[in-house]
Every structure is written in C-alpha cells, then in structure tokens.
Amino acid sequence: MNAAIPSTCRATVGAMTDLLERTLGAGDLALAEAHLAACPRCREVLDALRALPAAIARLTSAPEPAGLSARVLAAIESGGDGRGSPSRR
C-alpha cells in the first residue's frame, strides 16, 4: 500500500464497490459518507467509478475484418491455428 495515501482514503476506496452497490452496513456507510464529504480526492474516484457504466456503454466495437469468421472456423476444423501451422495441444 502507498504510505502517502491516508488510511481513511484506502478504507474508503476499498469500500467503494460496496458503497456503489448499496451493500455497506449503516456504520461503514456513515464513515464512508463522512470521509467523502471531506475528501475531494476520494469523491473524484467515486465519481469516476459512477461514470464507468455509461462510458463503457458508449464504446463501440470495431467491425470484423473480412473473412475472419471463415478463417477461424477453418482453423478450428483443421486443428490449426490459422497461420499455417498446427496448434499445440
């Protein structure tokens, strides 16, 4: 652990998943909320975590290269790796 990060920050960041999923107990929730009220650094981390699902939803996948499916299926059927050499089993 990084000694430059206060233990209250480490504990709060460690509890953020539970905080976001609303599974923290009342005592831990009160401690986390009090820390977040006073610590802009931890609030920034929490805000970034809250923004992740929307950011991931905006990602688009690249189009499949032409012929990829056929090459993969042919490699599977031939037992090769698709590069002209047999796969290692």
PyMOL commands that set and color helices and strands:
alter all, ss='L'
color gray80, all
select helices_A, chain A and resi 7-14+16-20+26-38+40-58+68-78
alter helices_A, ss='H'
color red, helices_A
deselect
rebuild
show_as cartoon
